[in-house]
């Protein structure tokens, strides 16, 4: 078992340093991922250390051993909570404090921590036998139930967002808890199967390969592709000029985002960006790509040579925006846009085409402002 733990720690360290070198830990979603890794490493280390104390413990050694046991159980609670935070930030771009978190999750965590500490002095989550070795307590079943409820809640939240995320992300996030939960079930049946934290390592490895490795190409706030990925994709299109690759494009700008930031707060501006990012993801087709290419600018790449498809996408975006604005009590969001089809034989470069739809967007913005002024004067 020590060999299994050691191999698991090595795998986690490789993931940790590889990911840190490539993507850093500035984004909150990255930080939650790093914390998941470090907590799992801590659990593997404490799981191994507890085996080194022998079969009979007393004196000062007993105090150290009991301290390790308490930290071991607190880390188990922590890793479950970190998974909840990770999912929340992955889906919403922030950690939300809703009534479920405020009135159920927080009291549940405090109760778990309290029961863990109480177990040092009685038979609860764990207890110590005549030789000073910790054993399962009478309330040991509470932790698997607690974990299962957290995992079930994350599954519900993931399914609520399934239409706005790639299928690979959806599948990976849904299967993440399966391996550790199966291992926990086996350990409940037979305590010799100490596989929970090595199985968690497998889940983190899958998460790294299929979800976290894509973080470098996505905008951390809105979840759409970032400027770097946009440049990469445009480079591919320019490379395909020899085969006359046509592609549809939509350029979108959030009206008066600076004003929203200045008159309300940057939090309100972030909320607007997050809202628009979600609208765009929900409005495009499966193979279309949405990029955030500037502070308030988004670009949609559409695999089509039919401008009517671009019109359909914009109609869905406008309908979604109207629906969202009905529930925004303070700031109404408005968009300006331009769109067209890039035909290699018509434009010298893709950037000439970009300038054309940028001018269309600017003209739309000017016309909208004139209409607003006219409406105010008429009123």
N, C-alpha and C positions, 0 to 999 in steps of 0.2 A: 504493500500500500504506500510506503514511503517513496518507492520508485515512481508510482503513478502520480503522487503529489508533486514530486520533483520535475517530472516531465511536463506536468500541467503548468507549473511555475515558469519553466523555461519558455513554453509556448506563449504564455501571457506576457512575459518580458520582451520577447521578440515582437509581438503585436504592439506593445506599449511604445518601444523605442522606434520601431518602424513608422508607426502612425505619427508620433510626435515629430519625427524628422521631416515627414512629408507634409503634414497639415497643421502642426502646432496645437495648442490647447487654449486658444483665445476664445473660440466660440463656446457658448455655454453647453451646447449639445456635445462638443468635444470633451468638455470638462466632466460632464456626467459619465461619458464613456470611459475616460481615464479613471474616474472614481470607482466605476464598476470593476475595472481591471485590478486596481490597487486593493480594493476590498476583497476580491476573490483571492488575490495573492495572500493577503493577510489570513483569510480563512484556511487556506491550504497550509500555511506556515504553522498556525496554531493547532490545526488538526494533526500535524506531524509532531509538534512539540509535546502535545498531551500524551502521545504514545511513549515518550522517552522517560516518563516519570516512574515507570515500573508499576508493581501491583500493590505496593504498600507505601503510603505517604503520611508523614507527620512532621511536626515542628515548623521551622521556617519554610521548608520545602512545601508544606501544605498550604501556607498563605500564598506563595507564588503560584502554586498549582490552581488554587481557587480563583485567583486573579485572572489567570489565563482562561479558565473555563468561562468566567463572566464575560470577558472581552470576546471570546469565541461566539457566545450566544448573542451579544450585542451586535457583532459584525453580521450575523445572520439576518437580524432585523434590518440592519442598515442596507444590505445589498438588495433586499426586496423593495425597500423604499426608493433606493436609487433607480431601480428599474422603472418604478412609477414616475419619477421625475424625468427620466430619459424619454419615456414615451410621451409625456405631457409636452416637453419641449420640442420633441421631434414633430408632433402633430400641430402644436399651437404657436411655436416660436417663443414660448415663455412658459413659466410654471404658473398655472392658474390656481387661485384659491377660491374654489366654488363651495357651495354648502356641503357637498359630499366630503371634501377634504377637511373643511372647518369642523364639522360636527360628527364625522365618523372616522376619517383617516387619522387625524391628529390625536384624538382620544384613544384610538386603538393602538397607535404607536407608543404613547405614554403608558398605556396599560401593559404592553409587552415589555417595555423597559422596566417597569415597576416589578412585574412578575419575575423577570430575570434576576434583578437585585435581591428580591425576597427569597429566591431559590438558594442563595448562599446560606440561609438560616432555616430553611424548611424544605418540604417535599412539594415542589411546584413544577417548573419547567424541567428542572434537574434536581438531584440531591446527591449527597455523598454517603457511600456505604461505610461499613466498619473499618475498612482499610483506607478510607479517605479518597477513594476513586469515584468520580462522578458517574451517575447512572441516570437514565430517564426518570423524570418525575411524574407524578400523577396527572399533571396538566401538560405533559409533553405534546399531546395532540393539538393543543391550542396553536402552536407555531405553524404546523402544516395547514391548518384551517385559515389562519391569518394570511399565509403566503398565497394560498389558493384564491382567497377573496381579492387580494391585490392583483394577482394575475388575471382573474376573471374580469375585474374592472378595466384593466388595460386592454383586454381583448375587446370589450364592448366599445371603448373609445377608438380603438384601431378600426373596427368595423364601421363606426360612424363616419370615418374619414376615408373609407376605402376607395371612393370615387375620385379622390384628389391626390392619390399617391400611386407610384408605379407598382405593378403587380409583384415584382421581385421584392420590394420593400414590404408590401403587405404580407406576403407569404413568410418572409424571414421574421418579421416582428411577431407574427402569430405563433410560429413554431419555437421561438426562443425559450419559453418556459417549459416546453415539453420534456426535454432531456432531464433537467434538474427535478421536475415533478415526478417523473417515472423513477428516478433514483431515490427520491425521498419516500415514495411508496414502497419500494423494495426494502429500504432501510427500516421502515415501520414494521414490515413483516419479519425481517431478519436483520438485527443490528450489525452483523458482520459485513454487510454490503455498504462500505463507506465510500460511496461513489458520487455523492451530491456535488461536491465542489470540483472534482475533475469533469463531471458532466456539464457544470456551469461553464467551465473552460471551453468545452466544445461549442456551447451556445454562443459565447462571446466571439469565438473564432468565426462562426457562421455570420454573426452580426457584422464583424469587421470586413469579411469578404464581400458580402452582398449589400450592405447599407453604408457603413462608415467610410469605406474606401471611396465612396462617391461624394463625400463632403466637399472635396476640393473643387468640384465642378458646380456646386449649388450655392445659391445665396442663402446665408444662415437665417435671415429674417423671414423671407417670403417662401423659401423652399423651391423656387424656380431656379433654372440654370443661371450662372453668373456671367460676368463679362468675359472671363477667361475662356469659358466653354463656348461662348458666342464667337469669339475670335477663332477658336479651333474649328467650329462648325463652318464658319464662313470660309476659312482656309480650305476645307474639304470641298466646298461648292466651287471655289475658284479653280481648284485642281481638276474638277470635273467639267470645266468649260469645253474641253475637247470633245465631250460626248453630248454637248448641247443640253446640259442639265438646267431645266426650268424649275423655279420654286416660288411659291407665294410668300409674301411677307406683310406683316402688319406692325406698324410702329405706333405705340401708345404712350401718352404722357398724362400724368395726373395733374389736373388743373390746380394751381395755387397751393401746391404742397408746402412751399416756403412760408406762405401766409398761415397755413395750418400750424406749422411748427412755431412761428413767431407769436401768433395770437393765442395759441392754446398751450402746446408743449410738444417736445420731441416724441413723447410717448404717444400723443395723438397722431403725429405724423407716422410713427411706426405702425400704429393701429391701421391707418389708412393704407399703407403699403402692404401690410399683411392681408387686409381685406381684398385689395385689388389683385394681389397674387393668387388668392384663393379663387376669385371670380374667373381669372384667366385660365387657371388650371381646369376648372369645371366646365369651361365653355369650349375648349379646343377638343379636337379628335384625339384618338389614342396615339397616333404616330406624330402628331404636331409637337413642336418644342417651344416652350416659353422661356425667355431670358430677361433678366433685369440687367440692363446695360448701362444704367446711370442712376442717379439718386431717385428720380421720379419717372424714368423712362423704361418701358418694357418693349420687347421685340418678340414677335411670334413668327416662327418659321413653319410654313405649311407646305407639305408635299403635294403640290397641285399646280396645274397651269390654267386653272379655271377661276377667274375672278369672282364668279358667283359664289364659290365656296368661301372665299374671304368675306363676302357680304353676309353669308349665313353665320359665320363665326362672330362677326361684329354684332349681328342682330342678337345672338345669344348673350354676348357680353353686355350689351345695353340692357337687355331684359333682366339679367342677373343684377346689374348695377341698380336698376329701378327697384328691384325686390329688396336688395340690401339697404338702400336708402330709406325705405319705409320704416326700418327698425333702428335707424341711426337718429337719435334724438337731438344731437348737437350739430355735427358737421355733415353736410351733404357732399358726397363725392361726385366729381365730374371728370370726364376723360375727353382728351382730344386725340384724334387718330388719323393716320393715312395708311393706305395699303395699295398693293399692286403685285404684278407677277414679273419676276426677274427672268428676262429672256436674253441669254448670252449674246446673241447676234445683234441685239438692239442697243446694248450698253457697253461702253469701253471697259468698265470695271463694275464690280458689285457695289462699290462705294458711290459711283455715279447714280446707280439705281437707288441706293439708300438716300442720297441727297434729294432725289425726286419725291419719295414718299415722306421725307422729313418736311419738305416744302408743303405738301398736301396737308400734313398734320398741322403745321403752323397756320396755314390758311383756314383750316377748320376752327382752330382756336380763336383766330381773329374774328371770323364770322360769328362764332358763338358769343363772343363778348359784345359785338355790335347788336346782336339780337337781344342780349340781356339789357343793354343800355336803352334800346328802343322800347323794350317791355316796361322798364321803369318809367321812362318819359311818358309812355302812353297811359300808365297807371296813375 
